[in-house]
């Protein structure tokens, strides 16, 4: 599975923003020419020229794959300003205020539910204030018309809010299905790749722990897979509690990988020893049976390798622990060099 697919919401919003900027840029330029040459609305026309230039600039940057966090919020705030100013300055018969009905959709599409609800509510208050100020206009004097416009806006807002909420929830559930081991709730191999490649920005003090449960196959053979599954669930929880500041992944039947940053090699090895002891001291009750087992641990520090190389290096240390009799921690970390 492509790791980039896990960021589908971000990618979708980038695509929407890019083509929306192109559309708004062209449309705003056309309106600007019309308002400056025919209607002589110089302030509104000037705002539309600025907005058009902004949209074209962001479109070009997005075509070059130069995404910035401020692009979406700037587009939303600028188009809101243009519509509010246009509603205030231009006659209502021009219908510029009708563009406000599209803005909740824009907010939720580009910014999500949290910003969507705040900006939609703010727009409703500000646009209503402007329209109330212009009530003497014969084009907006009917109470029924005002009420219908209000309800239309609220309906569009509610639909946008409900749709985005459900989309975000389903996206989260699909992401969990893709990233989590269904038995233990720990991350899976794809999750580990995603964490390593995308989420960790600074890997200079990153350590990887590879843990194998000693003689786990005997538990499955002697007591059945139900008991074995119970043991895996309990130990995955134990790892998450003991390794609270790091990430826990199940990468094989009874093999777990843990990753986190540590201030020193001594701290990393002390944590590895804590994990080994925690497993050795853990007694698990399952189907009336008490299970106690041990674990072998291999520890390595990131040294500019890719993830596959890092795992292979940790695997070598893990097998050294197994060859030494199991229930041990092995590492190739040079403590003196690390301290220096």
N, C-alpha and C positions, 0 to 999 in steps of 0.2 A: 504493500500500500504506500502511496506517495505521501510523505510527511506533510507536504504543502497542503494536501487536502484537509488536514486537521484545522487549518486556518481559513476554511472556506468562507466564513463570514467576513473576515478582513479582505480577502481577495474579491468577494462579491461587491463589497462597499467601494473598493478601489475602482472596479469596473464601472459601477453605477456613477460614481463621482466623475470619472473621466469623461464618459459620454454625456452626462448631464451638463458638465462644464462646456463641452462643445456646443450642445443645444442652447444653453442659456447664453453663451457668448454670442452666437449668431443672432438669436432672437432679441437679446438686449441691444445689440448693435443696430438692428433694423428699427426697433422702437426708438432708439436714440436719434437716428437720422430723421424719423418721422416727427418726433416731438420737437427737435431743434429747428427743422425746416418748415413744417406745416403748422404745428400747434404753438410754437414759440414758448414751450415750457423749458426754459433754459436750465433751471436747477434739476428738474427730473431728468432731462436729457443728459446733463453732465454726469449725474449719478449713474445713469445707464451706460454711458461711455466707460466710466471707471469700472463698473461691474463687468462689462464685456471684456475689458483688458485683463482684469483679474481672472476671469474664467478661461480665457485663452492661455494665459500664463500657466495656470494650474494644469490645464489640459496638456500643454507641451511638456511640463515636468513629469506628468504621469505617463506620457508616451515614452519618456526616457527612463521610466521605472524609478523616478526620484520621488517617492512618497514621503510626505511629512504629516505629522499628527494635526497640524493646524489647518490643513487644506479644507477639510470637511466643515469644521466649525466656522471658518472664515466665509466659506460660500454660503452657509445657512444664515449667518448673521448679516451678510451683505445683501442677500436677496430680500431678507426681511426688512432691512432698512429702506431698500429701494421701493418696496411695495407700500410700506407705511408712509414714506415721504410722498410717493405718488398719489396715494389715497387722500392725503392731507392737502396737497397742492393742486391736483388736477380736479376738474369737475367730475362728479360721480357718474355722469352720463357716459364718461369714457370707459367705465367698467374696470379700471385698474385694480380696484379693491377685490374683484373676484379671484385674482391670483392668490389671495391669502388662503383660499380653500385647499390649494395644493401643498401648502407648506407643512402641515402635520405629516403628510406622507413623506416629504423630503426629509424632515427631521428624523423620523423613525428609520428610514432607509439608510441614511448616512451616519447617524449618531447613536442609534439604539434607543431603548426604552427610557433609560434614566434621563438623558438629555431631551428626548422627545416629549416627555410629559411636561418638563419645565418650560421648554421653548414654546410648546403649543399653548400652554396656559398663559404665558407672558404675551404671546401674540394675540390671544383672544382678548385680554384686558386692553392692550394698547390699540388694537384695531377697533374694538368697540368704542373706546374713548374718542378716537378720531371720527368715527361715523356718527356718534352722538353729538359731537361738536358741529357736524355738518347737517344735522337733522332738518333745518329749515329748507334744505334743497327739495324741490318738488319730486326729484327722482328717488328720494329716500324718506318720504314723509309718512308712508304707510306703516302702521304698527304690525300688521300681518306680514308685510314684506320683511321687516326687521326680524320678526320672530322666526320666519322660515329660514332666513340666512343664518341665524344663530343655530338653529337645529341642524341645518346642513353641515355647518362647521363642526358641531359637536359629534355628529354621526361619523364624519370622516375621521375625526380625532380618535373616537372610540374604536372604530374598525382598525385604524393604524396601530393603536396601542395593543389591542387583543391579538392582532396578527403577529406583530413583532414579539410579543410575549410568548406566544405559542411557538414561533419559529426559533426563538432563543432556547426555549426549553427542549424542543426536539433536537436542536443542534447539540446541546449539552449532553443529552442522552445518547445520541449517536457517537459523540466523542468519547464518552465513558465506555461504550461498547467496544470502540476501536482501541482504547488505551488501557483498559483494566482487565486483569485476569478474572474471569467470571467466578472462580472458586474462592480465591483468597481476598479479592478486592485490591491486591497490590497491582502495580503497573506491570505491563507485559513488555515484550521486546520492542515493539513499536513505540511504546511509551518511553522506554529508555533511550531509544534513538532520538525521539522528539525532544526529550529533556536535554540530552547531550548536545544535539545539533542546534537547537533553537533557544531553549530557555536559559542555559548557562552562558552568561556573557563573559565572565572571568574564570578561566580554567586553571589559573596559575597555582592554586592551592587545592585542586580537585583530587580526591582519592576515590578509588573504586575498591569495593569489598566483594569478593565472590565467596558465597557460603554454600556448602553442600552438607545436607543432613546425613550423618553417618549411618550406614546399614538401614536406610529407610525402606528399601525393597522388602526387607524381612517383615516389617510391620504390615505391609500390604499382603504379603504371602501368608502370614500367620493369622492376622486378625481381619483381613478384608479391606476393600478400598474405602468403605464408609469410615472406618477408624482412621485410615491413612489420610482421608480428606479432612477429618476433624483435626488431626495433628497439624496439617499444613495451614489450616485456617488459624489455629491458635498461635502457631509460630510466626506467621505473617503479622499477626496483631502484635506479638511480642517484639518483633523487629521494628515495627512502626513506633512503638512506645519507647523502646531503648534508643532507637536511632531517630529521635524526634526532629532533629534539625536537618535531616537528609531525606532522600527518596528511596523507596523500597520497590524492587521489581522482582517478579517471579520469571525466571528465564529458562526454566526446565522443570521436569517433574518434581524434584526435591531440591532444586538449586535456585538460590536467590542472589540478586546483585543489588548492592547498595552504593549510592553515590552521594558525596557531600564535600564541601570545602572545610579544611581544618587549618588552624594556625601553624601547626607543625606536624612533623612525622610522628613525634612522640604522642601527640593527642590522637592522631589517627590510629596508631597501634594500640593505644589504651582503649579506644572505642571498640576495636576489633576484639580485644580480650574481654571487654564487658559483654559483647554479643556472644562470644563463645561460652562464658560463664553463665549468662542468662539462659541459654539453651540447656546447658548441663544441669541447671538448678530448677528447670521447669518440669512439672509433673502434670500430665494432661489426662483428664478423665474422659473416656469415650466408651459407650456401651458397657459400662461396668468394669472397664479395664483401665489400669493406670499405666500410662506410657511415659517413659523417660529416655531420652536419647542425647546424643552429642552432635557437634558440628565441627567441620574443618573449614578454615577461613584462609583465603589468599588476599593479600592487600598490595595494591600498587598505586603509585602516584602518576598523574598525567604528566607526560613529557613530550608534548607536541605530536602524539600519535592520533590516528583516527580511532573510532570506537572499537572496531574489530581488532585492531592491534592491542588496544588497552585491555580488552577482555581476554585475548590470547595470553598476554603477559600475566594477568591475574590468574588465569587457569593453570599456568605453570606453577605458580606459588601454591595454588590449591592442591595440586597433585603432590607437591612436596610435603604438604601437611598430611595427606592421606598416606604417603609412603612412610612417613615418620611414625605412623601408628594412629592417625586420626585424632580428633578432639584437640586440635592445635591451630595456632596462627602462624603463617609464614609470610614473609615479605622480602623483596629485594631492595627495599628503601635503605639508602645509606644515611644513617642518622647524623653522622658527623658532617657530611656534605650538606644535609638539610639544615642543620643548625647554623652552619657557616653562611 
